[in-house]
Amino acid sequence: MTDRIAALLKAHPVLDGHNDLPWALREKAAYDLDALDIAISQPTLHTDIPRLRAGGVGAQFFSVYSPSSMTGSDAVTATLEQIDCVYRIIDRYPDTFAFTRTAADVAEVTAAGRIAALLGAEGGHSIDSSLGTLRMLRKLGVAYMTLTHNQNTPWADSATDAPVNNGLNDFGREVVREMNRIGMLVDISHVSPDTMRDALATSVAPVIFSHSSCRGLCDHVRDAPDDVLLSLKENDGVIMITFVPAFVSQECADHRAAGEIERARLGLTPGTVHVEGGSTDNPDALAAFAAWEVANPTPVATLNQVADHVEYARDLIGARHLGLGGDYDGVDTLPDGLEDVSTYPALIGELARRGWSDADLAGLTSGNILRVLAKAEEIADPGFGR
C-alpha cells in the first residue's frame, strides 16, 4: 500500500486549496524569512519545505489573507503584503517553488519537480468594494477569492455574521460576474448558505469551496449543506474538504459553540474574529475563559472523520467534485493523524484502504481542481491579460 500511495502522489501530487503560511509568517516573525527559514524544520509551523515534500504536495494555494476586522484600505494593504510575502518565498526558494497562474503552469511546474505556488484571497473585504482592485489582484496572480471571511462584506453575507443581504446583493452578483470574466475562481467557503446559492446561480464558471466540509456529517455553519453540494455538482465545481476539527467533528463543533457562549457571557471578543495586534479583552475575563477551557478540554478530531467527509461528499455528488483544503497554519489544532502538511499520504492511504480507485484518488489530490481552474480560464475574457 505504501508503494502504491507513493507512486500515485508522484504522478498526481496534492494541490491543496488553502494554506495560511503567509499570515503565520506575519504573526510569528513579521515576515522575516530568515527568522523562520522554511527550508528547515519549523516546529512552530504546520508548513515547511521538508514536510511539503514528505506530504506529496506538488501545488499549493497560499492564502493571501487579511482579517475581516480590517476594512477599507487597511484590508487592501494587508492583502498586498501577503501577496508580497508569497512572492518573496518563491524568490528565496527558487529550486522549490515557482509562481503559477494557470492549470498549464501548474502541470509544467509539478512535472519539473517543483511546487507550484498559487494565490487565493481570503475574504471579499480585501477589494474594498472596488472592481478595479479585484482586477488588479487578478493581474498579480490571485486565482480565487473567498467572497467573505468571518464577517459580512457590504455585498455578501458571511456564514458567521448576521444576514444583511440574504445572500448577494446586486453588486455582489456583479463581483461574481467580473470574477468569471477575468478568470478568477469564486470561492464560497466562509459564506452563508444563501450567498452560496446566489453565487452558484450567478456564476457561469465552476465554483469552489477552498476549505470546507459537509454539513450533513457535522452541523457547523462553515460547512456545505447537501442542497448546495448538489448545486455544486450541477455547476461542475469542487469542494476541497478541510481538516479543521470543528468542521469535521460534531463533538468539536459542539465544544466550540459552548466556548462561544461562555466567551459571550464573559464579554469577550468572539473567538472566530481575529483582532489585529492581539486581544484587547479584559484580562480577568480572559483568565476566567482559560479556566473554563481547562475544565472543558477540547475533543480530538481524527483522520478517519476527515475521510468520512470525503466519502460523504463522494457518495452525494461524485468523486469528480472533490479536492483537499487542509487550512494548515490557519488553525491551532488539527485532527490526530493530520498534524501538518506531511500527512496527506496517510489520508490518501486511508481512502485507498476503503476501496478508492487510483483514478478517483488522482482526481481528489489535484485532477479535479485543475479541471476547474482550466475551465475558468476557458470561460474568461481572452482580452484580459493573464
C-alpha positions in Angstrom: 0.0 0.0 0.0 2.8 2.4 0.8 4.4 2.0 -2.6 1.0 2.5 -4.3 0.4 5.8 -2.5 3.9 7.0 -3.2 3.6 6.2 -6.9 0.2 7.9 -7.0 1.4 11.1 -5.3 4.4 11.2 -7.6 2.2 11.1 -10.6 -0.6 13.2 -9.1 0.7 15.3 -6.3 -1.6 17.2 -3.9 -2.9 20.6 -5.0 -4.1 21.9 -1.6 -6.8 24.6 -1.6 -5.8 26.6 1.4 -2.7 27.2 3.5 -2.2 30.2 5.8 1.6 30.2 5.9 1.9 33.9 4.8 -0.2 35.0 7.7 1.6 32.7 10.1 4.9 34.3 9.0 3.4 37.8 9.6 2.2 36.8 13.1 5.2 34.9 14.2 8.1 36.6 12.5 6.8 39.9 10.9 7.6 38.4 7.5 11.3 37.8 8.5 12.1 34.8 6.3 15.5 34.4 8.0 13.8 34.1 11.4 11.6 31.3 10.1 13.5 29.6 7.3 11.1 27.1 5.9 14.0 25.2 4.2 14.5 23.6 7.5 12.1 22.1 10.1 9.9 24.7 11.7 8.1 23.2 14.7 6.0 26.3 15.4 4.5 26.0 11.9 2.5 23.3 10.1 4.3 24.0 6.9 7.9 23.8 5.8 9.7 22.5 2.7 10.8 19.2 4.1 7.2 18.4 5.2 5.7 19.6 1.9 8.0 17.2 0.1 7.2 14.4 2.5 3.4 15.1 2.1 3.5 14.8 -1.7 2.4 18.4 -2.1 3.0 19.5 -5.7 1.0 22.7 -5.7 -0.4 25.0 -3.0 -3.0 27.7 -2.9 -1.4 30.1 -0.4 -4.0 32.2 1.3 -3.3 36.0 1.0 -5.5 36.9 3.9 -6.5 39.9 5.9 -8.8 39.5 8.9 -12.3 40.9 8.3 -11.8 43.2 11.3 -9.7 45.2 8.9 -11.7 47.3 6.5 -11.1 49.7 3.6 -7.6 50.4 2.5 -6.1 48.6 5.5 -7.5 45.3 4.2 -6.2 46.0 0.7 -2.8 46.9 2.1 -2.6 43.7 4.2 -3.6 41.6 1.2 -0.9 43.2 -0.9 1.6 42.5 1.9 0.5 38.9 1.9 1.0 38.6 -1.9 4.4 40.2 -1.4 5.2 37.5 1.2 4.4 34.7 -1.2 6.5 36.3 -4.0 9.4 36.6 -1.5 9.1 32.9 -0.6 9.2 32.0 -4.2 12.2 34.2 -4.9 14.0 32.9 -1.8 13.5 29.2 -2.7 13.5 29.1 -6.5 14.6 25.4 -6.6 11.4 24.5 -4.6 8.7 26.9 -5.7 7.5 28.5 -8.9 4.7 31.0 -9.3 1.8 29.8 -11.3 -1.4 31.4 -12.6 -2.9 28.7 -14.8 -3.6 24.9 -14.9 -1.0 24.5 -17.6 1.5 26.4 -15.4 0.8 24.0 -12.5 1.3 20.9 -14.7 4.6 22.2 -16.1 6.0 23.1 -12.7 5.0 19.9 -11.0 6.3 17.8 -13.9 9.7 19.6 -13.3 9.6 18.5 -9.6 8.9 21.9 -8.1 6.0 23.1 -6.1 3.5 25.3 -7.9 2.5 28.3 -5.8 -0.9 29.8 -6.4 -2.7 32.7 -4.6 -6.1 32.7 -3.0 -7.5 35.9 -1.4 -9.5 35.0 1.7 -12.3 37.5 2.1 -14.0 39.9 -0.3 -13.3 42.8 2.1 -9.8 42.7 0.6 -11.1 44.5 -2.6 -12.8 47.3 -0.6 -15.9 47.0 -2.8 -13.8 48.0 -5.9 -13.9 46.1 -9.1 -10.7 47.8 -10.1 -9.0 46.4 -7.1 -10.4 43.0 -7.9 -8.9 43.2 -11.4 -5.5 44.2 -10.1 -5.5 41.3 -7.7 -6.0 39.0 -10.7 -3.2 40.8 -12.5 -1.0 40.0 -9.6 -1.9 36.3 -9.9 -4.7 35.8 -7.4 -6.5 32.7 -8.7 -9.5 32.7 -6.4 -11.3 35.0 -3.9 -13.4 33.9 -1.0 -16.4 36.1 -1.1 -16.4 36.8 2.6 -14.4 35.9 5.7 -16.0 35.7 9.1 -17.9 39.0 8.8 -20.2 40.3 6.0 -18.9 42.5 3.2 -21.3 45.2 2.1 -22.3 43.0 -0.8 -22.3 39.4 0.6 -23.3 37.6 3.8 -20.9 35.5 5.8 -21.7 32.2 7.5 -20.6 33.7 10.8 -22.4 37.1 10.8 -26.0 38.2 11.0 -27.5 38.3 7.5 -28.0 41.7 5.9 -28.3 41.0 2.1 -29.8 37.5 2.4 -27.1 36.3 0.1 -25.5 38.5 -2.6 -26.9 42.0 -3.4 -26.7 43.4 -7.0 -23.1 44.5 -6.6 -22.2 41.1 -5.2 -23.6 39.4 -8.3 -21.6 41.9 -10.4 -18.4 40.8 -8.4 -19.1 37.2 -9.3 -19.7 38.0 -13.0 -16.5 40.0 -13.1 -14.5 37.2 -11.4 -15.8 34.9 -14.2 -14.7 37.4 -16.8 -11.2 37.8 -15.5 -10.7 34.0 -14.8 -10.7 34.2 -11.0 -12.4 31.3 -9.2 -15.4 32.1 -7.0 -14.7 30.6 -3.5 -17.8 30.0 -1.4 -16.1 28.8 1.8 -17.0 31.1 4.7 -20.2 32.5 3.2 -23.8 32.0 4.3 -25.9 29.3 2.6 -27.9 32.0 0.8 -24.6 33.5 -0.5 -23.5 30.1 -1.7 -26.8 29.6 -3.6 -26.7 33.1 -5.1 -23.1 32.6 -6.2 -23.8 29.3 -7.8 -26.9 30.7 -9.6 -24.8 33.7 -10.9 -21.5 32.1 -11.9 -21.1 30.7 -15.4 -17.8 29.1 -14.3 -17.3 26.3 -11.9 -17.3 27.4 -8.2 -15.1 26.1 -5.4 -15.1 25.6 -1.7 -11.4 26.1 -0.9 -11.6 24.7 2.7 -15.0 23.4 3.9 -16.5 20.1 4.8 -20.0 18.6 4.8 -22.9 19.8 7.0 -24.6 16.5 6.6 -21.9 15.0 8.8 -21.1 18.0 11.1 -23.6 20.7 11.8 -21.3 23.7 11.6 -22.1 26.9 9.7 -18.8 26.8 7.8 -19.7 23.5 6.2 -21.7 23.0 2.9 -25.4 21.9 3.1 -26.5 19.0 1.0 -28.6 21.1 -1.4 -25.7 23.4 -2.1 -23.4 20.4 -2.8 -26.0 19.1 -5.3 -26.0 22.5 -7.0 -22.2 22.5 -6.9 -22.3 19.2 -8.9 -24.6 20.8 -11.5 -22.1 23.7 -11.7 -19.2 21.2 -12.1 -17.4 22.7 -9.2 -15.3 21.3 -6.4 -15.4 21.1 -2.6 -12.0 20.9 -1.1 -12.5 19.1 2.2 -10.9 20.8 5.1 -9.3 19.4 8.2 -10.4 22.0 10.8 -11.6 19.9 13.8 -14.8 21.9 14.4 -15.8 21.4 10.8 -15.3 17.7 10.7 -16.2 16.5 14.2 -19.6 17.2 15.8 -18.1 16.9 19.2 -15.5 19.6 18.4 -18.2 21.7 16.8 -20.4 21.5 19.9 -17.4 22.3 22.1 -16.6 25.4 20.0 -20.2 26.5 20.2 -20.2 26.1 24.0 -17.0 28.1 24.2 -18.5 30.9 22.2 -21.5 31.0 24.6 -19.0 31.3 27.5 -17.0 34.0 25.8 -20.2 36.0 25.2 -21.1 35.5 28.9 -17.8 36.9 29.9 -18.0 39.8 27.5 -15.1 38.6 25.4 -14.5 39.1 21.6 -15.9 36.1 19.7 -13.2 33.5 19.2 -13.8 33.3 15.4 -12.9 37.0 14.9 -9.2 37.8 14.6 -8.1 41.0 16.3 -5.1 42.6 14.6 -2.4 43.4 17.2 -3.7 41.0 19.9 -6.6 40.9 22.2 -8.0 44.0 23.9 -10.2 42.0 26.1 -10.4 42.3 29.9 -7.6 40.2 31.5 -9.8 38.9 34.2 -12.3 37.7 31.7 -9.6 36.1 29.6 -8.3 34.3 32.8 -11.9 33.1 33.5 -12.2 31.7 30.0 -8.8 30.0 30.3 -10.1 28.3 33.4 -13.3 27.2 31.5 -11.1 25.7 28.8 -9.2 23.7 31.4 -12.4 22.4 32.9 -13.8 21.7 29.4 -11.0 20.2 27.3 -11.3 20.3 23.6 -12.3 16.9 22.0 -9.9 15.5 19.5 -10.9 15.1 15.8 -9.4 12.2 13.8 -8.1 11.5 10.3 -10.9 8.9 9.9 -13.5 11.7 10.4 -11.9 13.7 7.6 -12.0 10.6 5.4 -15.7 10.2 6.3 -16.4 13.7 5.0 -14.5 12.9 1.7 -16.6 9.8 1.3 -19.8 11.5 2.3 -19.3 14.1 -0.5 -18.3 11.5 -3.0 -21.5 9.5 -2.2 -23.6 12.6 -2.6 -22.1 14.3 -5.7 -19.4 12.0 -7.1 -15.6 11.8 -6.9 -15.3 14.3 -9.8 -16.2 17.2 -7.4 -13.7 16.7 -4.6 -10.4 18.1 -3.5 -8.4 18.8 -0.3 -8.0 22.1 1.5 -6.3 21.5 4.8 -6.2 25.0 6.3 -2.7 24.4 7.7 -1.2 27.3 9.6 -4.7 28.8 9.9 -5.8 26.8 12.9 -4.4 26.0 16.3 -5.2 22.3 16.4 -5.7 19.6 13.8 -7.0 16.0 13.7 -5.0 13.2 15.0 -3.0 11.9 12.1 -3.2 15.1 10.1 -1.0 17.3 12.2 1.0 19.0 9.4 1.5 19.1 5.6 3.5 15.8 5.7 0.4 13.8 6.5 -1.5 13.8 3.2 -0.2 10.2 2.3 -1.9 8.9 5.5 -5.3 10.3 4.4 -4.8 9.0 0.8 -3.8 5.7 2.3 -6.9 5.5 4.4 -9.2 6.2 1.4 -7.3 3.6 -0.6 -8.0 1.1 2.2 -11.6 2.0 1.9 -11.6 0.9 -1.7 -10.9 4.1 -3.7 -9.5 3.6 -7.1 -6.3 5.3 -8.3 -8.3 7.4 -10.8 -10.6 8.8 -8.1 -7.7 9.4 -5.8 -5.9 11.3 -8.6 -8.9 13.5 -9.0 -9.0 14.2 -5.3 -5.4 15.1 -5.0 -5.3 17.5 -7.9 -7.1 16.5 -11.1 -10.5 17.9 -10.2 -9.3 21.4 -9.1 -7.0 21.6 -12.1 -10.0 20.9 -14.4 -12.0 23.6 -12.6 -9.1 26.1 -12.9 -8.7 25.3 -16.6 -12.5 25.7 -17.2 -12.5 29.1 -15.5 -9.6 30.2 -17.8 -11.5 28.9 -20.9 -14.6 31.0 -19.9 -12.7 34.1 -19.1 -12.4 37.0 -21.5 -9.3 36.3 -23.6 -8.6 40.0 -23.7 -7.9 40.1 -20.0 -4.2 39.6 -19.6 -3.3 36.5 -17.6 
